[in-house]
């Protein structure tokens, strides 16, 4: 029980998200590598750059959806 109480007291808030985590090293400020990478991306791209990146991802996903819909249409055609 004592170990649990100590670990809860040692938890800190991640700088990238609202998650509470226990540091594995003194210098850790992010809960995970994914959170650290996302924070770095936001810092380097800024809000406008991040939005542009997301728009590009949406465009690519829409293209993939259109391709899949074309493939489904071909598969749904009756065999002659």
Residue frames relative to the residue before (quaternion, step in Angstrom):
aa qw qx qy qz dx dy dz
X 1.0000 0.0000 0.0000 0.0000 0.00 0.00 0.00
X 0.6345 0.5456 -0.3355 0.4325 3.58 0.96 -0.75
X 0.6291 0.5372 -0.3360 0.4502 3.60 1.00 -0.77
X 0.6347 0.5289 -0.3247 0.4604 3.58 1.00 -0.79
X 0.6601 0.5104 -0.3069 0.4579 3.56 0.90 -0.90
X 0.6619 0.4961 -0.3115 0.4677 3.58 0.98 -0.78
X 0.6744 0.4980 -0.3174 0.4432 3.61 0.88 -0.85
X 0.6281 0.5145 -0.3397 0.4748 3.61 1.03 -0.68
X 0.6635 0.5018 -0.3058 0.4630 3.59 0.97 -0.80
X 0.6968 0.4726 -0.2717 0.4662 3.61 1.12 -0.59
X 0.4926 0.6698 -0.4372 0.3428 3.59 1.20 -0.08
X 0.1184 -0.7739 0.6201 0.0505 3.53 -1.14 0.78
X 0.5206 -0.6247 0.4810 0.3276 3.56 -1.26 0.42
X 0.4830 -0.6604 0.5021 0.2802 3.56 -0.97 0.94
X 0.4744 -0.6802 0.4810 0.2844 3.60 -1.04 0.75
X 0.7079 0.4741 -0.2613 0.4537 3.59 1.18 -0.45
X 0.7940 0.0740 -0.0144 0.6033 3.59 1.17 -0.53
X 0.6289 -0.5780 0.3622 0.3731 3.62 -1.21 0.18
X 0.4088 0.7405 -0.4542 0.2797 3.62 1.23 0.20
X 0.2975 -0.7023 0.6148 0.2004 3.55 -1.14 0.74
X 0.0610 0.8019 -0.5911 0.0616 3.58 -0.90 0.88
X 0.4337 -0.6593 0.5469 0.2795 3.53 -1.32 0.39
X 0.4350 -0.7118 0.4899 0.2534 3.57 -0.73 1.06
X 0.2987 -0.7268 0.5880 0.1918 3.54 -1.08 0.79
X 0.7592 0.1546 -0.0924 0.6255 3.55 1.28 -0.47
X 0.6504 -0.5393 0.3680 0.3883 3.58 -1.17 0.49
X 0.7468 0.4388 -0.2191 0.4491 3.57 0.97 -0.88
X 0.4651 0.6813 -0.4596 0.3289 3.66 1.19 -0.02
X 0.0349 -0.8024 0.5958 0.0017 3.55 -0.94 0.95
X 0.7008 0.3796 -0.2531 0.5484 3.60 1.31 -0.13
X 0.5384 -0.6628 0.4259 0.2992 3.57 -1.07 0.75
X 0.8081 0.0266 0.0081 0.5884 3.61 1.13 -0.55
X 0.6457 -0.4994 0.3940 0.4224 3.56 -1.28 0.20
X 0.6216 0.5498 -0.3444 0.4391 3.58 0.99 -0.79
X 0.6590 0.4972 -0.2996 0.4783 3.58 0.97 -0.85
X 0.6417 0.5231 -0.3150 0.4640 3.58 1.01 -0.81
X 0.6606 0.5047 -0.3027 0.4661 3.59 0.94 -0.90
X 0.6551 0.5103 -0.3088 0.4637 3.58 0.97 -0.86
X 0.6410 0.5123 -0.3229 0.4716 3.60 0.97 -0.80
X 0.6481 0.5055 -0.3153 0.4744 3.59 0.99 -0.82
X 0.6398 0.5248 -0.3246 0.4581 3.59 0.97 -0.84
X 0.6496 0.5045 -0.3158 0.4730 3.59 0.95 -0.87
X 0.6633 0.5192 -0.3068 0.4431 3.57 0.96 -0.88
X 0.7329 0.4282 -0.2479 0.4670 3.60 0.87 -0.91
X 0.7385 0.4110 -0.2399 0.4777 3.61 0.96 -0.76
X 0.3183 -0.7342 0.5309 0.2791 3.56 1.05 -0.66
X 0.7101 -0.4663 0.3011 0.4332 3.61 -1.23 0.23
X 0.6710 0.4987 -0.3086 0.4536 3.61 0.93 -0.86
X 0.6644 0.5067 -0.2998 0.4604 3.57 0.96 -0.86
X 0.6417 0.5109 -0.3224 0.4725 3.56 1.01 -0.79
X 0.6401 0.5186 -0.3272 0.4629 3.58 1.00 -0.78
X 0.6402 0.5177 -0.3212 0.4679 3.58 0.99 -0.82
X 0.6386 0.5240 -0.3214 0.4629 3.57 0.99 -0.82
X 0.6613 0.4959 -0.3016 0.4751 3.59 0.96 -0.85
X 0.6321 0.5276 -0.3330 0.4597 3.59 1.01 -0.77
X 0.6335 0.5158 -0.3258 0.4759 3.59 1.03 -0.75
X 0.6500 0.5087 -0.3189 0.4659 3.58 0.98 -0.80
X 0.6369 0.5155 -0.3240 0.4729 3.59 1.00 -0.80
X 0.6371 0.5292 -0.3201 0.4600 3.57 0.97 -0.86
X 0.6625 0.4978 -0.2989 0.4733 3.60 0.94 -0.88
X 0.6584 0.5047 -0.3098 0.4646 3.59 0.97 -0.81
X 0.6346 0.5187 -0.3306 0.4678 3.60 1.02 -0.77
X 0.6256 0.5334 -0.3285 0.4650 3.56 1.06 -0.75
X 0.6572 0.5008 -0.3033 0.4746 3.58 0.97 -0.85
X 0.6308 0.5253 -0.3318 0.4648 3.59 1.02 -0.78
X 0.6465 0.5138 -0.3175 0.4661 3.58 0.95 -0.87
X 0.6439 0.5164 -0.3172 0.4670 3.58 0.99 -0.82
X 0.6595 0.4986 -0.3048 0.4728 3.59 0.94 -0.86
X 0.6341 0.5220 -0.3330 0.4632 3.60 1.01 -0.76
X 0.6262 0.5214 -0.3333 0.4743 3.61 1.04 -0.75
X 0.6618 0.5056 -0.3041 0.4625 3.58 0.95 -0.86
X 0.6304 0.5237 -0.3273 0.4702 3.58 1.02 -0.77
X 0.6315 0.5340 -0.3299 0.4552 3.57 0.98 -0.86
X 0.6527 0.5065 -0.3112 0.4696 3.58 0.96 -0.86
X 0.6768 0.4917 -0.2915 0.4638 3.59 0.96 -0.83
X 0.6686 0.5089 -0.2975 0.4533 3.60 1.09 -0.64
X 0.5322 0.6269 -0.4185 0.3855 3.60 1.19 -0.33
X 0.4990 -0.6633 0.4592 0.3165 3.59 -0.96 0.82
X 0.4627 -0.6631 0.5180 0.2789 3.54 -1.15 0.71
X 0.2750 -0.7847 0.5342 0.1529 3.61 -0.85 0.92
